[in-house]
Amino acid sequence: MAATKAVRGRNARRPENVRAYVHGNTVRKLEPEYRPQVPSQSPERKEHSHLDRNTLRRNQEKALQVDLPYLALLIVAACCMLYICINFLHIQSEINGRMDDIKCMERQLETLKSENDALETSINTSVNLDYVYQVAVGELGMVYADKNQVLLYNKTESEYVRQNEDLPQY
């Protein structure tokens, strides 16, 4: 029944004290609306509020005016910000210039490495090993060592061999 009374249609007029039906198992409690009471103003109060409005307006005008210390502080802050921005741009341009220099030097390094490799290859290919063998055996009298003249030993400490190091006894 309650559902049929509450649902009448959207355009139907309801009395002000009747609320719409709330679906669900709990219903909220109605609380009276809080309306603060406005005290009636006396003529003295009205004149006093008019004076308050004038002082309020004067205070607002004073707040909008820029005084000398505030202006000086604002100018100093703007100059500091400008100085910081200029230094930032200067440092950024130095970094970009150095990055360009590094790229140029890397290209030069690659060029020098390729030239060095080409020169090393040409030196290695220009040496005729047969000619070196003929000069060593024919002119200098060098011969290959026999098997009994060669001593082989294992060095377990490190793979690095020092020329002045003592050889193990056999």
C-alpha positions as CSV (number, residue, x, y, z in Angstrom):
1,M,0.0,0.0,0.0
2,A,2.7,2.4,0.9
3,A,4.4,1.8,-2.4
4,T,1.2,2.7,-4.3
5,K,0.7,5.9,-2.3
6,A,4.2,7.0,-2.9
7,V,4.3,6.4,-6.6
8,R,1.9,8.8,-8.3
9,G,3.8,10.0,-11.2
10,R,6.5,12.6,-11.7
11,N,4.2,15.6,-12.4
12,A,1.8,14.9,-9.5
13,R,1.9,17.6,-6.7
14,R,2.8,16.4,-3.3
15,P,2.2,18.2,-0.1
16,E,5.3,19.6,1.4
17,N,5.3,17.5,4.5
18,V,5.1,14.2,2.6
19,R,8.4,12.6,1.5
20,A,9.0,10.1,-1.2
21,Y,9.1,6.4,-0.5
22,V,12.6,5.1,0.3
23,H,13.4,1.6,-0.9
24,G,15.5,-0.8,1.1
25,N,15.6,-2.3,4.6
26,T,16.6,0.8,6.5
27,V,15.1,4.2,6.5
28,R,17.0,7.3,7.3
29,K,15.8,9.5,10.1
30,L,14.5,12.9,9.1
31,E,16.4,15.8,10.8
32,P,14.9,19.2,10.8
33,E,16.6,21.7,8.6
34,Y,18.9,24.1,10.4
35,R,18.2,27.7,9.6
36,P,20.2,30.2,11.5
37,Q,18.1,33.0,12.8
38,V,19.1,36.4,11.5
39,P,18.8,38.9,14.3
40,S,16.9,42.0,13.3
41,Q,19.2,44.9,12.8
42,S,18.7,48.1,14.6
43,P,19.4,51.5,12.9
44,E,22.6,51.9,14.9
45,R,23.8,48.6,13.6
46,K,23.0,49.6,10.0
47,E,25.1,52.8,10.3
48,H,27.9,50.7,11.9
49,S,27.8,48.2,9.1
50,H,28.0,51.0,6.6
51,L,31.1,52.3,8.3
52,D,32.5,48.8,8.3
53,R,32.0,48.6,4.6
54,N,33.8,51.8,4.0
55,T,36.8,50.7,6.1
56,L,36.7,47.3,4.4
57,R,36.8,49.0,1.0
58,R,39.7,51.2,2.1
59,N,41.6,48.2,3.4
60,Q,41.1,46.4,0.1
61,E,42.3,49.5,-1.8
62,K,45.4,49.7,0.4
63,A,46.1,46.0,-0.1
64,L,45.9,46.4,-3.9
65,Q,48.5,49.2,-3.8
66,V,52.1,48.2,-4.2
67,D,54.4,49.8,-1.7
68,L,58.1,50.5,-2.2
69,P,59.6,47.6,-0.1
70,Y,57.3,45.1,-1.9
71,L,58.2,46.5,-5.3
72,A,62.0,46.4,-4.5
73,L,61.7,42.8,-3.3
74,L,59.7,41.9,-6.5
75,I,62.4,43.6,-8.7
76,V,65.2,41.8,-6.9
77,A,63.4,38.4,-7.2
78,A,62.9,39.0,-10.9
79,C,66.5,39.9,-11.4
80,C,67.6,36.8,-9.6
81,M,65.3,34.7,-11.7
82,L,66.7,36.3,-14.9
83,Y,70.3,35.7,-13.8
84,I,69.5,32.0,-13.0
85,C,67.8,31.6,-16.4
86,I,70.7,33.2,-18.3
87,N,73.3,31.0,-16.4
88,F,71.2,27.9,-17.2
89,L,71.2,28.7,-20.9
90,H,74.9,29.5,-20.8
91,I,75.7,26.2,-19.1
92,Q,73.4,24.3,-21.5
93,S,75.1,25.8,-24.5
94,E,78.6,24.9,-23.0
95,I,77.4,21.3,-22.6
96,N,76.1,21.1,-26.1
97,G,79.4,22.5,-27.4
98,R,81.4,20.0,-25.4
99,M,79.2,17.2,-26.7
100,D,79.9,18.3,-30.3
101,D,83.7,18.4,-29.5
102,I,83.5,14.9,-28.0
103,K,81.7,13.6,-31.2
104,C,84.3,15.2,-33.4
105,M,87.2,13.7,-31.3
106,E,85.5,10.3,-31.4
107,R,85.4,10.6,-35.2
108,Q,89.1,11.5,-35.3
109,L,89.9,8.6,-33.0
110,E,88.1,6.2,-35.3
111,T,89.9,7.6,-38.3
112,L,93.3,7.3,-36.5
113,K,92.5,3.8,-35.5
114,S,91.7,2.7,-39.0
115,E,94.8,4.4,-40.3
116,N,96.9,2.7,-37.6
117,D,95.4,-0.7,-38.5
118,A,96.1,-0.1,-42.2
119,L,99.7,0.8,-41.4
120,E,100.2,-2.2,-39.2
121,T,98.9,-4.5,-41.8
122,S,101.1,-2.9,-44.5
123,I,104.2,-3.3,-42.2
124,N,103.3,-6.9,-41.4
125,T,102.9,-7.7,-45.1
126,S,106.0,-5.8,-46.2
127,V,108.3,-8.0,-44.1
128,N,109.5,-11.0,-46.3
129,L,110.0,-13.9,-43.9
130,D,111.9,-16.0,-46.5
131,Y,114.4,-13.2,-46.8
132,V,114.8,-12.9,-43.1
133,Y,115.4,-16.7,-42.9
134,Q,118.0,-16.6,-45.6
135,V,119.9,-13.8,-44.0
136,A,119.8,-15.4,-40.5
137,V,121.0,-18.9,-41.7
138,G,123.3,-17.8,-44.5
139,E,125.0,-14.6,-43.3
140,L,124.6,-14.8,-39.6
141,G,125.2,-18.6,-39.3
142,M,122.1,-19.3,-37.1
143,V,120.7,-22.8,-36.9
144,Y,117.6,-24.4,-35.4
145,A,117.9,-25.8,-31.9
146,D,118.0,-29.6,-31.4
147,K,115.5,-31.4,-29.3
148,N,118.0,-32.0,-26.5
149,Q,118.7,-28.2,-26.3
150,V,115.1,-27.2,-25.6
151,L,113.8,-27.5,-22.1
152,L,110.0,-27.4,-21.5
153,Y,108.6,-26.7,-18.1
154,N,105.2,-25.8,-16.7
155,K,104.8,-22.6,-14.7
156,T,101.8,-22.9,-12.5
157,E,102.0,-19.6,-10.6
158,S,101.1,-17.3,-13.4
159,E,101.1,-17.2,-17.1
160,Y,103.4,-14.2,-17.2
161,V,107.0,-15.0,-17.9
162,R,109.8,-12.7,-16.7
163,Q,113.0,-12.7,-18.6
164,N,115.3,-12.5,-15.6
165,E,113.4,-15.1,-13.6
166,D,115.2,-18.3,-12.5
167,L,114.4,-21.4,-14.4
168,P,113.5,-24.6,-12.5
169,Q,116.2,-27.2,-12.0
170,Y,115.9,-30.5,-13.9
